[in-house]
Amino acid sequence: MTNPPERRQPQTFGLPWPDLNDGLFYNDVVRPSDSELTLIEFYSSKYKNSAPRLGWVQRIESGQIAVDGRADTDPNTILRVGSELVYHRLPWREPEAPYLLEVLYEDDDMVALNKPSGLQVLPGGLFQQRTALTQLQWWASKQGSSLARQEPHPVPVHRLGRGTSGILLCAKTKLAKTHLAAYFADGTSSIEGNRIANLETCEVRKITKIYRALVTGILSDDKVIIKQPIGMVQYPGVAKGLYVASPSGKPALSKVAVVERDVQGNHTLVQVEIQSGRPHQIRIHLSFIGHPLLGDPLYVGGGQPKCFDPEIIDENFAKDGGYQRPTKPVPGDCGYYLHAHQVVLSHPTTNQETKITAPLPSVLLTQEEAKVNSIH
């Protein structure tokens, strides 16, 4: 097994975020089915999750939409087939986010980072620039690698929630990207088709992911296997839907082991190994068994969100015409304690077993681990 070399001073990188991002450009070509629609009809129907109708009127009248290369400020312009439309979302100040990333392991094929809680991995929602991907792009541009086999910059090969800290694997070459992505896909696909029972004995896998988490309440059993399927429901403020525990969802498997119980504090430190990689799986599964992550603002019990009643859409809009941020919790909200602590994988090119460990945050240390840390 290969391990990353010991470092007294961990290598970190990251640039402070600019005050405003660069904005975004959305491109469309008018299809035959959309011809004869007005500009306002097109945008208020196609992008209704972005802004209410009056918000789109504001965007059009302020010159943020171009038709065939020229700004069009008339909401009632009739569209023609083949016309090119460009909507310019104006630059905005994104919410606060950390920017420093620690390098845990690096070779010619991949790099493993220690992602801080609060940093989103890929662009989405309010976070279009303040992401781990952006820092990777900036880092690669400074290094200036020109190897033909390398990607323009390292790319993440799996998800990690914004509030989750720990190991983020990124591929530096096209081959590594293909192999690593396949490892994660194989883990998820292997539990499809009622094969979960066979996996409890742990067949040989290309990658194993171990998390450390702090949950509410005291788990009575030392070990728990959770097989609850995970599906999607409509939820205010989440355009594509929210992942929840659902009998009709896709299979998911989590293995939970108690690390330490704090009876006085009424919480339990657990280790979780996941075979599948459903979005927010650990948060949903631990909530499903009645022990949600301590501080989780969204999943509070039964693998369901805290607020499930339909929300009346507020037609008031922000300065750019878009909807105001939802008042109810959404998946990207932080506050919980979940850390991707350890990954053991078959190296994507050498096939050597490689173990990568991300140091635990102090809140996720056992009493004994905390004592050892204080000595060092």
NORHU-V896675 format. One line per field, one symbol per residue. phi: phi as a letter, one per 30 degrees, with the letter a starting at -180 (. if undefined). psi: psi as a letter, one per 20 degrees, with the letter a starting at -180 (. if undefined). Layout:
phi: ???
psi: ???
This chain:
phi: .cbdddbdcedbbkcedddcdcibbccbbddedcdiddedddddcdbdddadedddeeddddidbcchibebccdceddceidccbccddebddeeadbdbcdcaabdcabcccdddjcddcdlidcccdbddddddddddddidbdddddeaebdcadaeedccjdbdbccbdddddddddedddddddcdihcdedddciddbdabccccbccdicddddbbcccddbbbbdadibedjcdbdaecddebbbccbdcaccdddhbbcbcbcccdbdeheddddddddjbdddiddcccliicddccdecdddddbdedjdddeeddebeddckccbbddbbcbdedbciddbcbbceddedcddeddddddddd
psi: pqqqqppgoqpqrqqqqrgqajaqpppqpprhiiqiqrghgghighlhihqrghhhgggghjkipqolippojohjppqqpiqppppooqqroqqqqripppohqpaihrppqnpqpipqgqqqcinhhmrhgghgghghhhhkpkphiqqhqqpqjrqpqhiprbpopppirhgggggghhghhhgghijqkljghhihjnqpqiqpppqpqpqqrophqhppppjpqpaqrqppingirpprpphjaqqqppopppgppnggilrppqppppgrlqpkggggghhhjjmqppjoifoipjkqqgoiqppppoiqrahjirqqpqhqqrhiqairoppnhqppqppihijqppppppqpqhijqrgghhgghhg.
